[in-house]
Amino acid sequence: MICEAADLIVAPFPFTDLPIAKTRPLLVLSSAASNEAAGQTLTAMITTAARSRWPTDVALDDWATAGLRTPCVIRWKLFTIDNRQIARKIGELSPADRQRASVAAREVIAL
C-alpha cells in the first residue's frame, strides 16, 4: 500500500528490545513518491504515552480525525516499514496537527 505523508496507518511496529512486533498506529513521514520508489515507508510511532513522556512528544489535538480512538502523541521513534506490511490507512493529521508535527520534526531531525 502506498501512503502519503501525514497519513496514519496500522502496521506491525518492531521493538528493539523484544523479538516481537505489535500492530499499532504509525504516522507516515515520507512522500508517496518516495514510498513507491523505495518500496519502504518512513514512519513515526503513535502512542498514548501512558507509561512515559518524551520531551519531543507532540500531542494530537484532533486525534479522532487521525482515526484514533483515544488521545495520542507522535513519538519520534522512527523506522522504515516495507509497504507490503501496511494493513490499512486509518486517517490523517488535521492541518493544525500537521503543522505542529512539522515544526517538531525539524527540531528533532537537525540536518
Residue, then its C-alpha position, 0 to 999 in steps of 0.5 A: m500500500i502506498c501512503e502519503a505523508a501525514d497519513l496514519i496507518v496500522a502496521p506491525f511496529p518492531f521493538t528493539d528490545l523484544p523479538i516481537a512486533k505489535t500492530r499499532p498506529l504509525l504516522v507516515l513521514s515520507s512522500a508517496a513518491s518516495n514510498e513507491a520508489a523505495g518500496q519502504t515507508l518512513t514512519a513515526m510511532i503513535t502512542t498514548a504515552a501512558r507509561s512515559r513522556w518524551p520531551t519531543d512528544v507532540a500531542l494530537d489535538d484532533w486525534a479522532t480525525a487521525g482515526l484514533r480512538t483515544p488521545c495520542v502523541i507522535r513519538w519520534k521513534l522512527f523506522t522504515i516499514d516495507n509497504r507490503q506490511i501496511a494493513r490499512k490507512i486509518g486517517e490523517l493529521s488535521p492541518a493544525d496537527r500537521q503543522r505542529a508535527s512539522v515544526a517538531a520534526r525539524e527540531v528533532i531531525a537537525l540536518 
